[in-house]
């Protein structure tokens, strides 16, 4: 299996995991949010949900960026005949 195919499959698995985590957190917070009925407590619960989702999404994006940078460095090193500046 080529590295590109491997990277795509890994990305798809991570994206599916993010969706599952997002739905799980949403379903977990929904009963709590309905119990509180808005107000300041509801705003805190809503912002907690948003913070958790943003953290997970940021982790995914940073991992992807790191993978891309590593591939770029590896490709750059291969194109330079193994010499790096």
Buried (B, 14 or more C-beta within 10 A) or exposed (E): EEEEEEBEEEBEEBEEEBEEBBEEBEEEBEEEBEEBEEEEEBEEBBEBBEEBBEEBEEEBEEEBEEEEEEEEEEEEEEEEEEEEE
